[in-house]
Amino acid sequence: MTQPTDRPGIDHLTSDMLDQLYAECDAAQGDRDGWRERALGYRLATERVRALHSRWEYDANSCSVCVDCYGSPLPYPCATVAALDQHGQTPA
């Protein structure tokens, strides 16, 4: 058995009520699309950061390093990659 509500039944909806409902649905769709675009932007930014901090072999001993913004080798993973990994930003 369904519970009674204060909402009008389908047979009692007015054109204005339907217009408002469709407007709210359109706004929600826009919000969802905006969040999706921002999430994609963050993912692409993370991939660019990872590309700058990629692992490479520094010497004949296969010592893996990352190069910082000044060109200095740092032990891999550097603090940036470690922070991304810690927060669930591992590469897809």
Phi and psi in radians as a Rosetta constraint file:
Dihedral C 1 N 2 CA 2 C 2 CIRCULARHARMONIC -1.481 0.35
Dihedral N 2 CA 2 C 2 N 3 CIRCULARHARMONIC 2.666 0.35
Dihedral C 2 N 3 CA 3 C 3 CIRCULARHARMONIC -1.493 0.35
Dihedral N 3 CA 3 C 3 N 4 CIRCULARHARMONIC 2.476 0.35
Dihedral C 3 N 4 CA 4 C 4 CIRCULARHARMONIC -1.195 0.35
Dihedral N 4 CA 4 C 4 N 5 CIRCULARHARMONIC 2.542 0.35
Dihedral C 4 N 5 CA 5 C 5 CIRCULARHARMONIC -2.263 0.35
Dihedral N 5 CA 5 C 5 N 6 CIRCULARHARMONIC 2.977 0.35
Dihedral C 5 N 6 CA 6 C 6 CIRCULARHARMONIC -1.511 0.35
Dihedral N 6 CA 6 C 6 N 7 CIRCULARHARMONIC -0.073 0.35
Dihedral C 6 N 7 CA 7 C 7 CIRCULARHARMONIC -1.328 0.35
Dihedral N 7 CA 7 C 7 N 8 CIRCULARHARMONIC 2.555 0.35
Dihedral C 7 N 8 CA 8 C 8 CIRCULARHARMONIC -1.252 0.35
Dihedral N 8 CA 8 C 8 N 9 CIRCULARHARMONIC 2.604 0.35
Dihedral C 8 N 9 CA 9 C 9 CIRCULARHARMONIC -1.245 0.35
Dihedral N 9 CA 9 C 9 N 10 CIRCULARHARMONIC 2.911 0.35
Dihedral C 9 N 10 CA 10 C 10 CIRCULARHARMONIC -1.013 0.35
Dihedral N 10 CA 10 C 10 N 11 CIRCULARHARMONIC -0.573 0.35
Dihedral C 10 N 11 CA 11 C 11 CIRCULARHARMONIC -1.320 0.35
Dihedral N 11 CA 11 C 11 N 12 CIRCULARHARMONIC -0.180 0.35
Dihedral C 11 N 12 CA 12 C 12 CIRCULARHARMONIC -1.939 0.35
Dihedral N 12 CA 12 C 12 N 13 CIRCULARHARMONIC 0.130 0.35
Dihedral C 12 N 13 CA 13 C 13 CIRCULARHARMONIC -1.295 0.35
Dihedral N 13 CA 13 C 13 N 14 CIRCULARHARMONIC 2.377 0.35
Dihedral C 13 N 14 CA 14 C 14 CIRCULARHARMONIC -1.667 0.35
Dihedral N 14 CA 14 C 14 N 15 CIRCULARHARMONIC 2.915 0.35
Dihedral C 14 N 15 CA 15 C 15 CIRCULARHARMONIC -1.049 0.35
Dihedral N 15 CA 15 C 15 N 16 CIRCULARHARMONIC -0.698 0.35
Dihedral C 15 N 16 CA 16 C 16 CIRCULARHARMONIC -1.094 0.35
Dihedral N 16 CA 16 C 16 N 17 CIRCULARHARMONIC -0.701 0.35
Dihedral C 16 N 17 CA 17 C 17 CIRCULARHARMONIC -1.128 0.35
Dihedral N 17 CA 17 C 17 N 18 CIRCULARHARMONIC -0.742 0.35
Dihedral C 17 N 18 CA 18 C 18 CIRCULARHARMONIC -1.139 0.35
Dihedral N 18 CA 18 C 18 N 19 CIRCULARHARMONIC -0.715 0.35
Dihedral C 18 N 19 CA 19 C 19 CIRCULARHARMONIC -1.040 0.35
Dihedral N 19 CA 19 C 19 N 20 CIRCULARHARMONIC -0.754 0.35
Dihedral C 19 N 20 CA 20 C 20 CIRCULARHARMONIC -1.125 0.35
Dihedral N 20 CA 20 C 20 N 21 CIRCULARHARMONIC -0.736 0.35
Dihedral C 20 N 21 CA 21 C 21 CIRCULARHARMONIC -1.076 0.35
Dihedral N 21 CA 21 C 21 N 22 CIRCULARHARMONIC -0.798 0.35
Dihedral C 21 N 22 CA 22 C 22 CIRCULARHARMONIC -1.133 0.35
Dihedral N 22 CA 22 C 22 N 23 CIRCULARHARMONIC -0.653 0.35
Dihedral C 22 N 23 CA 23 C 23 CIRCULARHARMONIC -1.108 0.35
Dihedral N 23 CA 23 C 23 N 24 CIRCULARHARMONIC -0.729 0.35
Dihedral C 23 N 24 CA 24 C 24 CIRCULARHARMONIC -1.159 0.35
Dihedral N 24 CA 24 C 24 N 25 CIRCULARHARMONIC -0.669 0.35
Dihedral C 24 N 25 CA 25 C 25 CIRCULARHARMONIC -1.127 0.35
Dihedral N 25 CA 25 C 25 N 26 CIRCULARHARMONIC -0.744 0.35
Dihedral C 25 N 26 CA 26 C 26 CIRCULARHARMONIC -1.093 0.35
Dihedral N 26 CA 26 C 26 N 27 CIRCULARHARMONIC -0.708 0.35
Dihedral C 26 N 27 CA 27 C 27 CIRCULARHARMONIC -1.133 0.35
Dihedral N 27 CA 27 C 27 N 28 CIRCULARHARMONIC -0.726 0.35
Dihedral C 27 N 28 CA 28 C 28 CIRCULARHARMONIC -1.118 0.35
Dihedral N 28 CA 28 C 28 N 29 CIRCULARHARMONIC -0.690 0.35
Dihedral C 28 N 29 CA 29 C 29 CIRCULARHARMONIC -1.081 0.35
Dihedral N 29 CA 29 C 29 N 30 CIRCULARHARMONIC -0.753 0.35
Dihedral C 29 N 30 CA 30 C 30 CIRCULARHARMONIC -1.086 0.35
Dihedral N 30 CA 30 C 30 N 31 CIRCULARHARMONIC -0.736 0.35
Dihedral C 30 N 31 CA 31 C 31 CIRCULARHARMONIC -1.073 0.35
Dihedral N 31 CA 31 C 31 N 32 CIRCULARHARMONIC -0.774 0.35
Dihedral C 31 N 32 CA 32 C 32 CIRCULARHARMONIC -1.091 0.35
Dihedral N 32 CA 32 C 32 N 33 CIRCULARHARMONIC -0.751 0.35
Dihedral C 32 N 33 CA 33 C 33 CIRCULARHARMONIC -1.117 0.35
Dihedral N 33 CA 33 C 33 N 34 CIRCULARHARMONIC -0.664 0.35
Dihedral C 33 N 34 CA 34 C 34 CIRCULARHARMONIC -1.106 0.35
Dihedral N 34 CA 34 C 34 N 35 CIRCULARHARMONIC -0.759 0.35
Dihedral C 34 N 35 CA 35 C 35 CIRCULARHARMONIC -1.125 0.35
Dihedral N 35 CA 35 C 35 N 36 CIRCULARHARMONIC -0.682 0.35
Dihedral C 35 N 36 CA 36 C 36 CIRCULARHARMONIC -1.107 0.35
Dihedral N 36 CA 36 C 36 N 37 CIRCULARHARMONIC -0.733 0.35
Dihedral C 36 N 37 CA 37 C 37 CIRCULARHARMONIC -1.129 0.35
Dihedral N 37 CA 37 C 37 N 38 CIRCULARHARMONIC -0.733 0.35
Dihedral C 37 N 38 CA 38 C 38 CIRCULARHARMONIC -1.130 0.35
Dihedral N 38 CA 38 C 38 N 39 CIRCULARHARMONIC -0.718 0.35
Dihedral C 38 N 39 CA 39 C 39 CIRCULARHARMONIC -1.090 0.35
Dihedral N 39 CA 39 C 39 N 40 CIRCULARHARMONIC -0.727 0.35
Dihedral C 39 N 40 CA 40 C 40 CIRCULARHARMONIC -1.113 0.35
Dihedral N 40 CA 40 C 40 N 41 CIRCULARHARMONIC -0.723 0.35
Dihedral C 40 N 41 CA 41 C 41 CIRCULARHARMONIC -1.064 0.35
Dihedral N 41 CA 41 C 41 N 42 CIRCULARHARMONIC -0.740 0.35
Dihedral C 41 N 42 CA 42 C 42 CIRCULARHARMONIC -1.136 0.35
Dihedral N 42 CA 42 C 42 N 43 CIRCULARHARMONIC -0.699 0.35
Dihedral C 42 N 43 CA 43 C 43 CIRCULARHARMONIC -1.126 0.35
Dihedral N 43 CA 43 C 43 N 44 CIRCULARHARMONIC -0.758 0.35
Dihedral C 43 N 44 CA 44 C 44 CIRCULARHARMONIC -1.129 0.35
Dihedral N 44 CA 44 C 44 N 45 CIRCULARHARMONIC -0.679 0.35
Dihedral C 44 N 45 CA 45 C 45 CIRCULARHARMONIC -1.109 0.35
Dihedral N 45 CA 45 C 45 N 46 CIRCULARHARMONIC -0.724 0.35
Dihedral C 45 N 46 CA 46 C 46 CIRCULARHARMONIC -1.082 0.35
Dihedral N 46 CA 46 C 46 N 47 CIRCULARHARMONIC -0.716 0.35
Dihedral C 46 N 47 CA 47 C 47 CIRCULARHARMONIC -1.126 0.35
Dihedral N 47 CA 47 C 47 N 48 CIRCULARHARMONIC -0.642 0.35
Dihedral C 47 N 48 CA 48 C 48 CIRCULARHARMONIC -1.167 0.35
Dihedral N 48 CA 48 C 48 N 49 CIRCULARHARMONIC -0.696 0.35
Dihedral C 48 N 49 CA 49 C 49 CIRCULARHARMONIC -1.111 0.35
Dihedral N 49 CA 49 C 49 N 50 CIRCULARHARMONIC -0.782 0.35
Dihedral C 49 N 50 CA 50 C 50 CIRCULARHARMONIC -1.049 0.35
Dihedral N 50 CA 50 C 50 N 51 CIRCULARHARMONIC -0.677 0.35
Dihedral C 50 N 51 CA 51 C 51 CIRCULARHARMONIC -1.098 0.35
Dihedral N 51 CA 51 C 51 N 52 CIRCULARHARMONIC -0.618 0.35
Dihedral C 51 N 52 CA 52 C 52 CIRCULARHARMONIC -1.277 0.35
Dihedral N 52 CA 52 C 52 N 53 CIRCULARHARMONIC -0.404 0.35
Dihedral C 52 N 53 CA 53 C 53 CIRCULARHARMONIC -2.024 0.35
Dihedral N 53 CA 53 C 53 N 54 CIRCULARHARMONIC 0.717 0.35
Dihedral C 53 N 54 CA 54 C 54 CIRCULARHARMONIC -1.401 0.35
Dihedral N 54 CA 54 C 54 N 55 CIRCULARHARMONIC 2.738 0.35
Dihedral C 54 N 55 CA 55 C 55 CIRCULARHARMONIC -1.368 0.35
Dihedral N 55 CA 55 C 55 N 56 CIRCULARHARMONIC 2.412 0.35
Dihedral C 55 N 56 CA 56 C 56 CIRCULARHARMONIC -2.565 0.35
Dihedral N 56 CA 56 C 56 N 57 CIRCULARHARMONIC 2.740 0.35
Dihedral C 56 N 57 CA 57 C 57 CIRCULARHARMONIC -1.462 0.35
Dihedral N 57 CA 57 C 57 N 58 CIRCULARHARMONIC 2.137 0.35
Dihedral C 57 N 58 CA 58 C 58 CIRCULARHARMONIC -1.499 0.35
Dihedral N 58 CA 58 C 58 N 59 CIRCULARHARMONIC -0.640 0.35
Dihedral C 58 N 59 CA 59 C 59 CIRCULARHARMONIC -2.562 0.35
Dihedral N 59 CA 59 C 59 N 60 CIRCULARHARMONIC -3.098 0.35
Dihedral C 59 N 60 CA 60 C 60 CIRCULARHARMONIC -1.138 0.35
Dihedral N 60 CA 60 C 60 N 61 CIRCULARHARMONIC -0.320 0.35
Dihedral C 60 N 61 CA 61 C 61 CIRCULARHARMONIC -1.473 0.35
Dihedral N 61 CA 61 C 61 N 62 CIRCULARHARMONIC 0.149 0.35
Dihedral C 61 N 62 CA 62 C 62 CIRCULARHARMONIC 0.995 0.35
Dihedral N 62 CA 62 C 62 N 63 CIRCULARHARMONIC 0.754 0.35
Dihedral C 62 N 63 CA 63 C 63 CIRCULARHARMONIC -1.445 0.35
Dihedral N 63 CA 63 C 63 N 64 CIRCULARHARMONIC 1.936 0.35
Dihedral C 63 N 64 CA 64 C 64 CIRCULARHARMONIC -1.355 0.35
Dihedral N 64 CA 64 C 64 N 65 CIRCULARHARMONIC 2.339 0.35
Dihedral C 64 N 65 CA 65 C 65 CIRCULARHARMONIC -2.399 0.35
Dihedral N 65 CA 65 C 65 N 66 CIRCULARHARMONIC 2.900 0.35
Dihedral C 65 N 66 CA 66 C 66 CIRCULARHARMONIC -2.071 0.35
Dihedral N 66 CA 66 C 66 N 67 CIRCULARHARMONIC 2.592 0.35
Dihedral C 66 N 67 CA 67 C 67 CIRCULARHARMONIC -1.863 0.35
Dihedral N 67 CA 67 C 67 N 68 CIRCULARHARMONIC 2.224 0.35
Dihedral C 67 N 68 CA 68 C 68 CIRCULARHARMONIC -1.403 0.35
Dihedral N 68 CA 68 C 68 N 69 CIRCULARHARMONIC -3.085 0.35
Dihedral C 68 N 69 CA 69 C 69 CIRCULARHARMONIC -1.102 0.35
Dihedral N 69 CA 69 C 69 N 70 CIRCULARHARMONIC -0.312 0.35
Dihedral C 69 N 70 CA 70 C 70 CIRCULARHARMONIC -1.723 0.35
Dihedral N 70 CA 70 C 70 N 71 CIRCULARHARMONIC 0.045 0.35
Dihedral C 70 N 71 CA 71 C 71 CIRCULARHARMONIC 1.484 0.35
Dihedral N 71 CA 71 C 71 N 72 CIRCULARHARMONIC 0.152 0.35
Dihedral C 71 N 72 CA 72 C 72 CIRCULARHARMONIC -1.521 0.35
Dihedral N 72 CA 72 C 72 N 73 CIRCULARHARMONIC 2.326 0.35
Dihedral C 72 N 73 CA 73 C 73 CIRCULARHARMONIC -1.253 0.35
Dihedral N 73 CA 73 C 73 N 74 CIRCULARHARMONIC 2.423 0.35
Dihedral C 73 N 74 CA 74 C 74 CIRCULARHARMONIC -2.208 0.35
Dihedral N 74 CA 74 C 74 N 75 CIRCULARHARMONIC 2.614 0.35
Dihedral C 74 N 75 CA 75 C 75 CIRCULARHARMONIC -1.001 0.35
Dihedral N 75 CA 75 C 75 N 76 CIRCULARHARMONIC 2.430 0.35
Dihedral C 75 N 76 CA 76 C 76 CIRCULARHARMONIC -1.678 0.35
Dihedral N 76 CA 76 C 76 N 77 CIRCULARHARMONIC 2.376 0.35
Dihedral C 76 N 77 CA 77 C 77 CIRCULARHARMONIC -1.404 0.35
Dihedral N 77 CA 77 C 77 N 78 CIRCULARHARMONIC 2.472 0.35
Dihedral C 77 N 78 CA 78 C 78 CIRCULARHARMONIC -1.283 0.35
Dihedral N 78 CA 78 C 78 N 79 CIRCULARHARMONIC 3.065 0.35
Dihedral C 78 N 79 CA 79 C 79 CIRCULARHARMONIC -1.062 0.35
Dihedral N 79 CA 79 C 79 N 80 CIRCULARHARMONIC -0.590 0.35
Dihedral C 79 N 80 CA 80 C 80 CIRCULARHARMONIC -1.160 0.35
Dihedral N 80 CA 80 C 80 N 81 CIRCULARHARMONIC -0.870 0.35
Dihedral C 80 N 81 CA 81 C 81 CIRCULARHARMONIC -1.122 0.35
Dihedral N 81 CA 81 C 81 N 82 CIRCULARHARMONIC -0.716 0.35
Dihedral C 81 N 82 CA 82 C 82 CIRCULARHARMONIC -1.059 0.35
Dihedral N 82 CA 82 C 82 N 83 CIRCULARHARMONIC -0.711 0.35
Dihedral C 82 N 83 CA 83 C 83 CIRCULARHARMONIC -1.160 0.35
Dihedral N 83 CA 83 C 83 N 84 CIRCULARHARMONIC -0.707 0.35
Dihedral C 83 N 84 CA 84 C 84 CIRCULARHARMONIC -1.109 0.35
Dihedral N 84 CA 84 C 84 N 85 CIRCULARHARMONIC -0.750 0.35
Dihedral C 84 N 85 CA 85 C 85 CIRCULARHARMONIC -1.123 0.35
Dihedral N 85 CA 85 C 85 N 86 CIRCULARHARMONIC -0.667 0.35
Dihedral C 85 N 86 CA 86 C 86 CIRCULARHARMONIC -1.118 0.35
Dihedral N 86 CA 86 C 86 N 87 CIRCULARHARMONIC -0.568 0.35
Dihedral C 86 N 87 CA 87 C 87 CIRCULARHARMONIC -1.746 0.35
Dihedral N 87 CA 87 C 87 N 88 CIRCULARHARMONIC 0.412 0.35
Dihedral C 87 N 88 CA 88 C 88 CIRCULARHARMONIC 1.304 0.35
Dihedral N 88 CA 88 C 88 N 89 CIRCULARHARMONIC 0.408 0.35
Dihedral C 88 N 89 CA 89 C 89 CIRCULARHARMONIC -1.769 0.35
Dihedral N 89 CA 89 C 89 N 90 CIRCULARHARMONIC 0.670 0.35
Dihedral C 89 N 90 CA 90 C 90 CIRCULARHARMONIC -1.175 0.35
Dihedral N 90 CA 90 C 90 N 91 CIRCULARHARMONIC 2.631 0.35
Dihedral C 90 N 91 CA 91 C 91 CIRCULARHARMONIC -1.076 0.35
Dihedral N 91 CA 91 C 91 N 92 CIRCULARHARMONIC 2.528 0.35
